[in-house]
């Protein structure tokens, strides 16, 4: 691994974070919350660290695969550490571990929080909290590839290491152009949602914060009661629609915007994703009707919201699903494992992986009956490479293994099994709210420091999809 090049790129990323730390200052001045100097100080500290790394480490070599893994993993760790400075300097979160937990939850778009009274925080701190999710949604490394020419050297290694899904789609031959297109679609959808929320009566500030955390599948809200605070069917359906879009592969959005609707609806993963949503909603309504809601329209609205929120791993809430029937809660628990489409901002294992796992199992059963038959696993009309299928099988085994191991560790901290399993899948799947003591109306503040450390690692593993982080634990990674 070329340590000098890695440190140089990390310095450039910190300078980008420095610029991002200045964005809440206008909101601080407008709302007169007195926190403007906090972001100025945080930006100064971050900028000094970034400049030191950038100018003291000079290298003209190309990025290798190892370098890409190191940059992405350590970049996310540094962002979570330096991004926590506003919380620390303001006193909003006086504990370093809690501040890193909140920031990691933001950048990884998990949405798990240790805060109890969110509305008591300064407006600029709330804006920063939402901005971390928006930057982490599409990926700040991908954004850096779009605007920092220095990162263009070997940029595909960074793109592959950060972008979610079995494979990383390129829309243009140059990776910088692909990054620009993806972020362009991301910004456009964010702006449209913000305008629609303002038409529903939300302030510009609330609209922008919720647009940030919807398109990123993050789920942070400047309100204690999340989206439920507005008690508006219009707002609920707008958020539902954009949560759904956030869970779709963003390359498909690009094709649709270019008028290639046939490519959009031809995607088998999209059709399965849509089918999962509709199926879960219908089953959820069946269990909830009469037991929770007497009105079919209310049942449709709240069941749809929670299904889409959980399946896309956004984590917004309009209802306390902990009070729903056990069958409804179990379906939501399973949905946390699945997540959205590959190439979306959603977490989980991704619909494409789950679909291919079932197809692989189907092929194996078919071969038991017809041992000489040749039958390939396909996604759409295209056969899936054996290497890709092996990677998916490995990912599934690791995901389940980490879930079990981390659940045991969380149970060892004193949590009951429901809370332990719920907290792990809610962070490993980057969902946010879990079950038990970390349910939709609870928070993670009561968890012991060791448990928070485990969940911070789960968030990082879930957002970077396991391999990018775990490869650093192999001794051979560090050898020449």
SULPEBEL-V636454 format. One record per residue. N is the residue number from 1. RES is the residue in one small letter. PHI is phi in whole degrees, 0 to 359 (NA if undefined). Layout:
<<N/RES/PHI> <N/RES/PHI>>
This chain:
<<1/x/NA> <2/x/272> <3/x/299> <4/x/297> <5/x/294> <6/x/300> <7/x/295> <8/x/296> <9/x/291> <10/x/298> <11/x/297> <12/x/296> <13/x/294> <14/x/293> <15/x/293> <16/x/295> <17/x/296> <18/x/302> <19/x/296> <20/x/295> <21/x/293> <22/x/276> <23/x/294> <24/x/287> <25/x/300> <26/x/302> <27/x/291> <28/x/296> <29/x/291> <30/x/295> <31/x/274> <32/x/51> <33/x/270> <34/x/74> <35/x/260> <36/x/300> <37/x/292> <38/x/296> <39/x/287> <40/x/295> <41/x/293> <42/x/299> <43/x/294> <44/x/296> <45/x/296> <46/x/294> <47/x/296> <48/x/296> <49/x/295> <50/x/295> <51/x/296> <52/x/298> <53/x/292> <54/x/293> <55/x/268> <56/x/268> <57/x/242> <58/x/244> <59/x/204> <60/x/246> <61/x/280> <62/x/281> <63/x/288> <64/x/266> <65/x/300> <66/x/299> <67/x/301> <68/x/298> <69/x/299> <70/x/294> <71/x/299> <72/x/294> <73/x/295> <74/x/289> <75/x/297> <76/x/293> <77/x/294> <78/x/295> <79/x/298> <80/x/291> <81/x/285> <82/x/285> <83/x/291> <84/x/279> <85/x/302> <86/x/301> <87/x/295> <88/x/288> <89/x/296> <90/x/277> <91/x/82> <92/x/298> <93/x/226> <94/x/289> <95/x/273> <96/x/299> <97/x/297> <98/x/295> <99/x/294> <100/x/293> <101/x/302> <102/x/296> <103/x/287> <104/x/299> <105/x/297> <106/x/288> <107/x/297> <108/x/276> <109/x/60> <110/x/285> <111/x/90> <112/x/282> <113/x/230> <114/x/256> <115/x/279> <116/x/254> <117/x/240> <118/x/294> <119/x/291> <120/x/280> <121/x/282> <122/x/301> <123/x/301> <124/x/292> <125/x/293> <126/x/295> <127/x/295> <128/x/299> <129/x/302> <130/x/287> <131/x/296> <132/x/301> <133/x/290> <134/x/294> <135/x/293> <136/x/282> <137/x/300> <138/x/279> <139/x/107> <140/x/288> <141/x/292> <142/x/297> <143/x/297> <144/x/296> <145/x/298> <146/x/283> <147/x/241> <148/x/248> <149/x/301> <150/x/299> <151/x/280> <152/x/290> <153/x/285> <154/x/70> <155/x/297> <156/x/297> <157/x/296> <158/x/290> <159/x/300> <160/x/295> <161/x/287> <162/x/258> <163/x/289> <164/x/281> <165/x/125> <166/x/299> <167/x/222> <168/x/259> <169/x/278> <170/x/251> <171/x/272> <172/x/226> <173/x/301> <174/x/272> <175/x/295> <176/x/297> <177/x/292> <178/x/299> <179/x/298> <180/x/297> <181/x/295> <182/x/298> <183/x/289> <184/x/296> <185/x/298> <186/x/299> <187/x/294> <188/x/300> <189/x/296> <190/x/297> <191/x/296> <192/x/297> <193/x/295> <194/x/300> <195/x/295> <196/x/296> <197/x/292> <198/x/295> <199/x/294> <200/x/273> <201/x/103> <202/x/282> <203/x/291> <204/x/301> <205/x/297> <206/x/296> <207/x/297> <208/x/294> <209/x/300> <210/x/287> <211/x/295> <212/x/304> <213/x/270> <214/x/273> <215/x/294> <216/x/271> <217/x/57> <218/x/269> <219/x/99> <220/x/294> <221/x/223> <222/x/284> <223/x/248> <224/x/298> <225/x/268> <226/x/57> <227/x/296> <228/x/298> <229/x/295> <230/x/271> <231/x/46> <232/x/232> <233/x/295> <234/x/300> <235/x/298> <236/x/302> <237/x/288> <238/x/297> <239/x/294> <240/x/303> <241/x/299> <242/x/281> <243/x/296> <244/x/300> <245/x/297> <246/x/295> <247/x/275> <248/x/263> <249/x/306> <250/x/290> <251/x/293> <252/x/291> <253/x/299> <254/x/297> <255/x/298> <256/x/294> <257/x/294> <258/x/274> <259/x/85> <260/x/260> <261/x/298> <262/x/297> <263/x/294> <264/x/296> <265/x/275> <266/x/282> <267/x/296> <268/x/294> <269/x/298> <270/x/297> <271/x/296> <272/x/293> <273/x/302> <274/x/295> <275/x/296> <276/x/298> <277/x/298> <278/x/297> <279/x/297> <280/x/296> <281/x/297> <282/x/297> <283/x/293> <284/x/297> <285/x/296> <286/x/299> <287/x/288> <288/x/275> <289/x/296> <290/x/88> <291/x/283> <292/x/236> <293/x/236> <294/x/265> <295/x/270> <296/x/295> <297/x/295> <298/x/295> <299/x/300> <300/x/299> <301/x/296> <302/x/283> <303/x/293> <304/x/298> <305/x/300> <306/x/290> <307/x/297> <308/x/294> <309/x/298> <310/x/282> <311/x/296> <312/x/275> <313/x/58> <314/x/285> <315/x/90> <316/x/296> <317/x/225> <318/x/235> <319/x/210> <320/x/273> <321/x/290> <322/x/292> <323/x/266> <324/x/282> <325/x/304> <326/x/302> <327/x/296> <328/x/295> <329/x/296> <330/x/294> <331/x/296> <332/x/295> <333/x/299> <334/x/294> <335/x/298> <336/x/296> <337/x/287> <338/x/285> <339/x/77> <340/x/263> <341/x/279> <342/x/296> <343/x/81> <344/x/260> <345/x/270> <346/x/285> <347/x/258> <348/x/77> <349/x/283> <350/x/85> <351/x/302> <352/x/300> <353/x/295> <354/x/297> <355/x/299> <356/x/291> <357/x/297> <358/x/294> <359/x/293> <360/x/296> <361/x/297> <362/x/297> <363/x/295> <364/x/296> <365/x/295> <366/x/298> <367/x/290> <368/x/294> <369/x/277> <370/x/235> <371/x/298> <372/x/265> <373/x/286> <374/x/252> <375/x/223> <376/x/261> <377/x/278> <378/x/237> <379/x/242> <380/x/73> <381/x/260> <382/x/255> <383/x/290> <384/x/267> <385/x/301> <386/x/299> <387/x/296> <388/x/296> <389/x/295> <390/x/295> <391/x/296> <392/x/293> <393/x/297> <394/x/295> <395/x/298> <396/x/299> <397/x/298> <398/x/294> <399/x/300> <400/x/293> <401/x/297> <402/x/294> <403/x/302> <404/x/294> <405/x/297> <406/x/293> <407/x/297> <408/x/298> <409/x/296> <410/x/292> <411/x/295> <412/x/292> <413/x/278> <414/x/111> <415/x/287> <416/x/289> <417/x/298> <418/x/295> <419/x/292> <420/x/296> <421/x/294> <422/x/295> <423/x/291> <424/x/290> <425/x/291> <426/x/290> <427/x/263> <428/x/294> <429/x/270> <430/x/47> <431/x/269> <432/x/115> <433/x/289> <434/x/242> <435/x/225> <436/x/71> <437/x/285> <438/x/241> <439/x/289> <440/x/296> <441/x/250> <442/x/248> <443/x/216> <444/x/257> <445/x/296> <446/x/278> <447/x/288> <448/x/296> <449/x/307> <450/x/299> <451/x/297> <452/x/295> <453/x/297> <454/x/298> <455/x/288> <456/x/298> <457/x/295> <458/x/299> <459/x/297> <460/x/295> <461/x/298> <462/x/294> <463/x/290> <464/x/266> <465/x/59> <466/x/69> <467/x/302> <468/x/301> <469/x/273> <470/x/296> <471/x/297> <472/x/288> <473/x/272> <474/x/276> <475/x/303> <476/x/295> <477/x/298> <478/x/268> <479/x/267> <480/x/285>>
